[in-house]
Amino acid sequence: MRVLVTGGRSGYLGRHVVAAAEPHDVIALGSAEADIRDRRAVRDAVARHAPDAIIHTAYVQSDWEVTAAGAANVALAAAALGSRLVLVSSDVVFSGKDGRYDESAPPDPITPYGAAKAAAETAALAVCDDVVVARTSLILGDGASQHERLVHALVGGGDGGLFADERRCPVHVGDLAAALVELATTAHRGILHCAGADAMSRYELGRAIAHRDGLDPDVLRPSTRAELAVPGPIDVRLDSALAGRLLTTRLRGAREFLAR
């Protein structure tokens, strides 16, 4: 099976997906070969490699053209070739007002990034017959994620705190990568939540990271997202029970995979 991974050269998740897909014929697609904002370049790259499946991990949080339009370009190319598409989306498509969300919950984003991800989902589901939208949460676990690096910086004297009022369901990058590769080989279509088993605040998560790495968790300071002028979801707990039934890959909770 030939699997093409967008963001597979420089993306944090993309590199892990490439590694997880090694038993297959895997192609890591980077921006040097095809700018996903360029519909023709994406179409030509996908046609040239002729993948059986595309795992789309590429995004730029602050760039609508990459996150939304880029995903639409990938979806159109996948549909034209008849390739299966696994689109990585995010829990930020939800506002957080309902707390717990399963796959039937309608998106109601309150941030530009959330809106871009919701638009990407809509495009993929509209143009592709063979597509699964894999929504996930905070991604970490190998020591190199932005969340883990932030905790080390804060323990080392950096300025700032970690939200104690924001609840998410962190997932291990290796678990998620394996789940995405598995989804590329299955027949499941539609939306699937692929987050970790534990709902935690960023402050709880930071303390768990510090404890795992032998740092002093008491140095970390709690803060609240509610105090910020910039909006953001407060309580977004993805219900991943369906993924637990469908996948052989187990999506561990952060309390387990960060245990020392």
N, C-alpha and C positions, 0 to 999 in steps of 0.2 A: 504493500500500500504506500502510495506517495502522499506525504503530508507537507503542506506549505504553512510556515508560521510567520505571520507578519510581526514585526518587532522582535524577530528571533535573533538578531545580531546585537542589538544594544539595549533592548528592553529588559527590565528586571524579571518579570514573569516570562517573557518570551524566551530568554536564554534557558530557563528551567524547563519550559515546554519542549524546546529543541532537544535537551538532554533526555527528557522522559520519552521522547518519540524515537530515540535511536534504533530500536528494533525495526523501525520502518525506514523507508527511503524518505529522509526528512530534508526539507529545503528551508533555510533561514533567509527570509526576505528582509532586506534592510532598505533604508531610505536612499542609499546610493544607487541601488538598482531600480527602485520605483518609489517615487513620491506619492503616497496614497491620496494626496489632495488632487493628483492628476489622473482623471478617469481613464484616459487613453493609456498612460503608462502602466496603471494597475491592470487594465484589460490585457495589454500586451505581455506583461510579466506572467500573469496567471495562464494565459494561453501558451506561452513558451514552456512553462514548467509542467503544465497539464496535471495538476494534483488531483488525487481522488478526494481529498479533504483539505480545507483551509481552516486553520485556527487563528482567529484574528485577535491579537493582543495589543496591537499598536494604538497608542493614544497620546495626546498631550493635554493635560488637564485644563490649561488656560486657552486652548486653541480649538474653537468650534470646527474649523475646516478640517483639522486632523481627526478629531474625535467623532464628529457627526457625519460630515460630508465624506471623509475618508472611509468610514465604515460603509456608507452607502455605495461608494465606488467598489469596495471589495465585494459587497453583496451582489452587485450587478455583474461583476466578473465571474463570481462563483455560479450565479444563475445561468449565465451564457454558456459556461462550460459544462454545467451539470455537476459541479463539485459540491460535496457536503460542506456546510459552513458551521463552524462553532464560533460564535461571537461572544467575547468576554464583556460582560456588562457589570454594573455596580449597584450596591444597595442605595447609593445616593439618588437613584431615580424616585425614591420615596421621601416624603417630607418628615417622617418620624411621628406624625400626630397619632397614628394608630398603634405604634409600638412593634407589634409582631406582624410579619408579612409572609404569606405563602404565595404561590405562583399565580393565584387568581386575583391578587390585589392590583388595582390599576395604578400606574405611575402617577405621582403628583410632585414632581421635583420643585425645589425652592431655591436652587443654585444654578448658575449657568452650566457648570459641569454636569450636574444631574440632568438638566434639560438636554444637553448634548448627547448624553448616554441614552436617554429616553428616545431621542430622535434616531439614534443609531439602531436601537432595537426595532423601532417602527419600520425603518427602511429594510432591515434584514428580513423581518417577518413578512413584509409585503412582497418582496421580489423573489425570495428563495423558497422553493418547495421543501428542500432538504436542509433544514436549519435548526439549530438549537441555540438559544440565548442563555448563556450561563452567567447568572448574576452571582457576584461574590462580595466579600467585605474587605477589611484590612488584611493585606498580604504581608507575611513576614516569616521568620523562623530559621533562616540560614545564617543570621548574624549580619547580613549586608543590607537589609531593607532600610528604608528611610526611617521607619519607626524605631528600629533597634539603634541606628546611628544617632537618632535624636536623643534617645535615653542616655546613651554614653556621653553625648555632648552636655546634657543637662546635669548629669552626675559630676562631670568634669568642671562645672562652674558656669555653664551656659545660662543665659537669661531666659526665663519663661517657665510655664507650668504645663501640666497635662490635664485635659478635661476630665473632671470627675463626674460630670452629669451626662456625658454622651455614651450611649451604650451601642456597641456593634458586636459582630460575631467573627473575630479574627480567624484566619485560616492559614495553615502552613503552606508556604509556596510550593514545596515538593508534593504535598497532597493535592493541591489545586492543579498543578501541572499534570500529574498522573490522571486526575479526573478528566481534564480537558482532552488528553490523548485518548482515553477510554471513550469519551463521548464522540470523538471523531470516527470511531469504529462501530458505534451502535446505531440503532434505527430510531432512537427517541427524537421527537421533534417538538418544537415549541420552547417554552420558558422552563428553566430548571434552576433552582437556588442551590448554590454550591459554596456554602459558608461553613465556618467551624461550628462545633457543637456548643461552645460556651459564649454567653453574652457577657461582655465585660466593658467597663469604662476604659478610656485611654490611660487614666491614672492607674487603675488596677493592672492593666497590661504593662505599663511602664515598670511598675514594681516587680512584676513577674519576670520581665526581661532582666532587670537589675539583679534580682536574686539568682537567676540562672547563670549570669555572667560573673558572679562573685563581687558585685558592686553593692554599695549601701543604698537600699531602696528608700531609706528615710530622708535622704538628701532631696529626693524629688518633691515638688510642690504641686498640690492640686489647684486647678483653676476651673472655671465654668464657661462653657460655650455660650450659655444664655446671656452672659455679660457683654459679649462681643456685639458690635454694631453689624458685623457681617453675618448674614443668616446661614444656618446649616442645620441638618437634621440632628435632633437630640437623641431620640430613641428609635433605632432601626435594627430590629432583630429578625434576620431572615430565617424562615422556617425551611430547613433543608431535609425534612423527613423524606420527601419523595426521592431525593438524590440518594439517601441512605438505603432505600429499597431498590433503586435501579442500578446503582453502581457497585462494583466490587471494591473500588478504591474507597478507603475509609477517610472521611474528613474529620480529623481529630479536633478537639477543643484546645484552646490556648493553654488552659491549665494543665493539660496533659503534655503537649509538645514543648512547653516551656519549663516543665518540671526539671529540677536540677538533677 
